[in-house]
Amino acid sequence: MRNAYKEAGVDVEAGYEAVERMKKHVERTARTGVLGAVGGFGGMFDLSEWKRFEEPVLVSGCDGVGTKLKLAFELDLHSTIGVDVVGMCVNDVLAQGAEPLFFLDYIATGKNDPSQIEAIVKGVADGCVEANCALVGGETAEMPDMYQDGEYDIAGFTVGIAEKSQLIEKENVAVGDVLVGLPSSGVHSNGFSLVRKIVRDKQLDLGGVYPGLDRPLGEVLLKPTRIYVKSVLPLIERGLVQGISHITGGGFYENIPRMLPDGLGVRVDRGSWKVPQVFTFLQQEGSLSDEEMFGVFNMGIGMLLAVRSSDVSEVLELVEDAVVIGQVIGEKGVKLEG
């Protein structure tokens, strides 16, 4: 029998196969509160299980991966992109003091390749396991003529829960609070339009190993976003954190002020942490100023905490790779010193 939909470019059977391939990865993310199974018209989560919260607040976030996807297409590596989309979303709700509960993804592609979709969703499941949140649903849309063969876009949505009294709000941050930085895993998922321009302009080989880099450039750039949930949530539960900034697009200059009350700023000691070599490499190849680098990239600090000076030693004990990098000051702006 003629299949008019397939002739139009949509392979429903491939979609069914992709869903079957996903199921084993989705099952790995199950946690208390999940109801039903993937495949329904909506993902369900039972909040009645969360009786420890006296005044529960739901915190939601959504995000994508941006043009980092273009490198994944070029290298035909898709298993880490899912981790990125989870990290971008759960780190944002964590910055408000929330524990991620569940996650949904949206994948749009020009042609449904079940093995490619499986690789992407495996990454999503890996990220959800790392964040201890359940993958409860999503959508895979085959959209011929919208995307080139082999290309796709991905976005994610997450919901977390927080005790109202433990929400991280900028009004809690005060002059004298200490800035504790948590290292990034690399470039994460921001600034890739600039990264790709540098690669293109300098005709860099994504398969090449350049001085200072321990693996091929493409692998270094595709290293997935670090997920901070397991490191930071215990600090929030102990009341050790006053402010949190997830350092994403806009770097230090845009993101740090988002956690500060009006009129306050920060002083950052640039010599207090080791900047990953990938940033030095990009700065040299792109002939970029320090101001441009700190205004675009995370520069090795993926999440920043504002902590009372009396709590710093406990925070450093609980998070092994945390480092003190500065202080909140009474003058507006982000001042880089050293």
Number of C-alpha atoms within 10 A of each C-alpha: 3 6 10 9 10 11 9 11 15 19 16 14 12 16 19 11 16 20 19 14 18 20 16 13 20 22 15 15 23 20 16 13 16 20 13 12 15 18 14 11 9 13 19 16 17 10 13 8 11 12 9 9 12 11 11 18 16 15 20 21 18 19 19 23 23 16 17 22 22 16 19 19 14 12 14 13 17 21 21 21 28 27 28 27 27 37 28 27 23 33 29 27 25 28 25 24 30 29 27 28 26 28 28 21 23 15 17 20 22 20 23 27 17 19 14 18 24 22 20 22 28 25 23 29 28 21 29 29 20 18 23 20 26 27 29 25 19 20 15 16 17 22 17 16 12 13 15 12 14 14 19 22 17 20 22 24 20 24 20 23 23 24 17 15 12 19 22 23 17 19 12 15 22 21 16 16 24 25 25 23 23 25 22 21 17 24 27 26 27 22 21 22 13 15 20 16 12 18 18 11 11 11 9 15 13 17 12 13 15 15 9 11 14 12 13 14 19 20 18 17 19 23 17 25 26 24 25 22 22 13 16 24 18 15 16 22 15 10 15 19 27 24 28 30 25 26 26 25 18 18 23 27 20 17 21 24 19 15 25 26 16 13 11 18 22 24 20 19 16 15 11 13 17 11 17 18 16 20 17 15 16 16 17 12 15 16 11 12 11 10 12 14 19 16 19 20 26 29 25 22 27 26 26 25 26 29 26 20 12 11 14 20 11 11 23 14 10 14 15 10 11 20 19 21 20 22 21 22 19 14 14 16 17 19 16 17 10 7
